[in-house]
Amino acid sequence: MPIKIYQVLTKSSLRNFTYIIQCSKDHAYCLDPYDAEEVMDFIERKGLKLRGIINTHEHWDHTQGNAELVRATQCDVYAHENGKEHIPCITHAVNQGEKISLGEKAHLLVLDTPGHTMCHLSLLLINEEGEKEAIFTGDTLFNAGVGNCTNGGDPSILFETLRDQYLTLPDSIKIYPGHEYWENNLKFTLDREPGNLDAKEMIDQRSFQIDEKNYLVSTLGLEKKVNVFFRLSSDEVKAGLENSSDEKDCFLSLRERRNHW
């Protein structure tokens, strides 16, 4: 059966997304469980059993549901090998290039994507046809923005991760981030690039919001249009930055601006 992805906007004040990845008729993985009770209620309504938890990184709002879910289901927990001392209940420490099976052919390919923190994974969904269908980005890439680096990260490394791993993916790939930050991030894009008509149209028409709990699933192609951190060659973006001599310097200046915006 085709993989089903359920994007759950949690009750977190940080607007966390938790993901339920249904990989068979009755089994699923949970990615970044914020609220264990919410996850259990969801999978029970769907008639699913929890096969495993996957944590993109060690921050509490992405891991705090681990212990209760493990107690309730005895499921496995996958996380970055550098997160062993920080992430509860890890049973499988993984790193770049490893695969988490979702069936006979479909799988999640583990990417080592440091920057927001130094033990951060992203999960690339390879579907049954062998195509790169989606990526779960944690706090590396948001809709119209990128993660901060103030709690164990490094913006220079984040730039390299985005340049060398994310921007090499096909434009059609779907983006599933760790938080819902569409509106504020679009406003920052327009603050730095007022002439960005794509971002302006999105925010004027609120076309990023489907209803109260459901938001547009972006693609890499769309991010290249509305995410200021992917628009480093734009003269308008570079104008007024402390240092924009090359794309990396531009990125670092933007990330610093965003920290205080």
Protein Blocks (a to p, Z undefined) as FASTA:
>chain_A
ZZdddddddfbfklpacddddfbfkbccdehifblmlmmmmmmmnopacfbdcdfblbfk
lmmmmmmmmmmnopacdddfklmmmmghiabdcdehiacdfbjklccdddddehjbmcdc
ddddddfkopafbdcekjmbcghiacdfkeopafklmmmmmmmmmmmpcfklccddfbdc
klmmmmmmmmmmmmlmklmmmmmnopmbmblmbccdddfklmmmmmmklmmmbmklmgop
ablfbmklmmmmmmmmmmmZZ
